[in-house]
């Protein structure tokens, strides 16, 4: 099993997740957010070996901490190919459009591409990749056992916005209904913003995407 720690990072309070194997120092980071100092300090305090940085998508508030984290850990970054260019393009990742929030953010490209159905063997567990576009074209969700990391696709009683580059309300609803809502009701959802929820709770009460 693994422990899950969350960090609310940056001006948009993006959830970064640190997954630590219980029987070792092996760990994975999902969406390092912006201003990742508290996350980095935790990694260094626990003397963790980060095996991978997994990105649910490449909006600046989710990938903004990648370059700083790379200065402290030596590990590959995983991102869907549809957003491969977003790491190096401040206009595509949105940072150029929010000058009141952040200066333009760029980072080196991801080392590995993600795709639908891909299985990643990390920290002794299998993470299955689901392509869940709608919030952005390359949005993905990661499922490991009963834990689902949904990025900005599905929130507690909410969904991701679809008015940004490459967004699509139709695709978002389709991603949630045909993929995420098919998981067991007791699947725990760890969204990109806000608190945790479950698939069952969202199917029963989410006002934006009824089951």
C-alpha positions in Angstrom: 0.0 0.0 0.0 1.0 3.7 -0.1 0.3 6.8 1.8 -1.2 9.8 0.2 -0.3 13.4 1.3 -1.8 16.4 -0.3 -0.4 20.0 -0.6 -2.5 23.0 -1.6 0.0 25.0 -3.7 0.2 28.4 -5.4 -2.3 31.2 -5.9 -4.9 28.9 -7.3 -4.6 26.4 -4.5 -3.8 23.4 -6.7 -3.7 20.0 -5.1 -0.3 18.3 -5.4 -0.2 14.7 -4.3 2.7 12.8 -2.8 2.3 9.1 -2.9 4.8 7.2 -0.7 5.2 3.5 -0.6 4.7 2.3 3.0 7.6 -0.2 2.9 10.3 2.0 1.3 11.4 5.5 0.4 9.9 5.2 -3.1 7.4 7.9 -4.0 5.5 9.6 -6.9 4.3 13.2 -7.3 1.1 14.0 -9.1 0.8 17.6 -10.3 3.5 19.6 -8.4 1.5 22.8 -8.7 3.1 26.2 -8.3 5.4 27.4 -5.5 6.2 23.8 -4.5 8.5 24.6 -1.5 6.5 22.8 1.1 6.3 19.7 -1.2 10.1 19.8 -1.8 10.8 20.2 1.9 8.6 17.1 2.7 10.4 15.1 0.1 13.8 16.1 1.5 12.7 15.5 5.1 11.6 12.0 4.4 14.6 11.4 2.1 12.3 10.1 -0.6 13.3 8.7 -4.0 10.9 10.2 -6.5 10.3 7.7 -9.3 8.1 9.9 -11.5 6.2 13.2 -11.8 2.8 12.5 -13.3 0.8 15.4 -14.8 -2.9 15.2 -15.2 -2.6 18.1 -17.7 -0.3 21.0 -18.4 -2.1 24.1 -17.2 0.4 26.4 -15.4 -1.1 25.9 -12.0 -0.5 22.1 -12.3 2.9 22.1 -14.0 4.3 25.3 -12.7 6.4 23.6 -10.0 7.9 21.0 -12.4 11.2 22.8 -13.1 11.9 23.7 -9.5 11.2 20.1 -8.4 13.5 18.8 -11.1 16.3 20.8 -9.5 15.9 18.6 -6.3 14.9 15.2 -7.7 16.1 13.2 -10.7 13.1 11.6 -12.3 11.1 11.6 -15.5 7.9 13.6 -16.1 4.9 12.0 -17.8 2.3 14.0 -19.8 -0.2 13.3 -22.6 1.2 14.0 -26.0 -1.6 16.3 -27.0 -0.1 18.8 -24.5 3.6 18.1 -25.1 4.2 21.6 -26.4 2.4 23.2 -23.5 5.4 22.8 -21.2 7.5 25.1 -23.3 4.8 27.5 -24.4 3.4 30.0 -21.8 0.5 30.9 -24.0 -0.7 27.3 -24.3 -0.2 26.5 -20.6 -2.1 29.7 -19.8 0.5 31.4 -17.7 0.9 34.2 -20.3 -2.8 35.0 -20.0 -2.8 35.5 -16.2 -0.2 38.2 -15.5 -2.0 39.2 -12.3 -1.3 35.7 -11.0 2.0 34.7 -12.4 4.8 35.6 -14.8 5.0 33.4 -17.9 6.0 29.8 -16.9 8.0 27.4 -19.1 9.6 24.1 -18.4 11.6 21.5 -20.2 9.5 19.0 -22.1 8.2 15.8 -20.4 10.3 12.7 -20.9 7.4 10.3 -21.4 4.0 10.4 -23.2 0.8 9.1 -21.6 -2.0 7.4 -23.5 -5.3 5.7 -22.9 -5.0 2.4 -21.1 -1.3 2.7 -20.4 -0.2 1.0 -17.2 2.7 2.5 -15.2 4.5 0.4 -12.7 5.6 2.8 -10.0 6.3 2.4 -6.2 5.3 -1.3 -6.4 1.8 -0.5 -7.8 0.1 -0.2 -11.1 -1.3 3.1 -12.2 -3.7 3.0 -15.2 -4.0 6.0 -17.4 -7.4 7.2 -18.7 -7.6 9.9 -21.3 -10.3 12.2 -20.0 -10.4 15.3 -22.3 -12.8 18.2 -21.9 -11.1 20.5 -19.5 -8.1 20.4 -21.8 -7.3 18.1 -24.8 -4.6 16.1 -23.0 -6.3 15.7 -19.6 -5.8 12.3 -18.0 -6.9 10.6 -14.8 -4.8 8.0 -12.9 -6.4 5.0 -11.2 -4.5 3.0 -8.7 -6.5 0.4 -6.8 -9.5 2.4 -5.3 -7.7 5.8 -5.7 -8.6 8.1 -8.7 -6.6 11.2 -9.4 -8.9 13.2 -11.6 -7.0 16.5 -12.2 -9.5 19.2 -13.2 -12.0 16.9 -14.8 -14.2 15.9 -11.8 -14.4 17.8 -8.5 -16.5 17.3 -5.4 -19.9 18.5 -6.6 -18.3 20.2 -9.6 -16.4 19.8 -12.9 -13.6 21.5 -14.6 -14.1 24.6 -16.7 -14.2 24.2 -20.5 -13.6 27.7 -21.7 -9.8 27.5 -21.9 -7.6 26.4 -24.9 -8.9 23.1 -26.3 -11.7 22.8 -23.8 -15.0 21.1 -24.7 -18.1 20.7 -22.5 -19.3 17.7 -24.6 -16.0 15.9 -24.2 -15.9 16.7 -20.5 -19.3 15.2 -19.8 -18.5 12.2 -22.0 -15.2 11.6 -20.2 -17.0 11.6 -16.8 -20.0 9.5 -17.8 -18.3 6.9 -20.0 -15.1 6.5 -18.0 -15.0 7.9 -14.5 -18.6 7.0 -13.6 -17.9 3.4 -14.5 -15.6 2.9 -11.6 -16.9 1.4 -8.4 -18.9 3.7 -6.2 -16.4 3.5 -3.3 -13.5 4.8 -5.6 -12.0 7.7 -3.8 -11.5 10.8 -6.1 -8.6 13.1 -5.5 -9.3 16.3 -7.6 -7.0 19.0 -8.7 -8.7 21.5 -6.5 -10.9 21.2 -3.4 -11.6 18.2 -1.2 -11.9 14.5 -1.8 -15.0 12.8 -2.9 -16.2 9.4 -4.2 -17.6 8.2 -7.5 -20.8 7.2 -5.8 -21.3 10.6 -4.2 -20.8 12.3 -7.6 -23.1 10.0 -9.5 -25.8 10.6 -6.9 -25.4 14.4 -6.4 -23.1 16.1 -8.9 -25.3 18.9 -10.4 -23.3 19.3 -13.6 -23.1 15.6 -14.7 -26.0 13.5 -13.3 -25.4 9.8 -13.7 
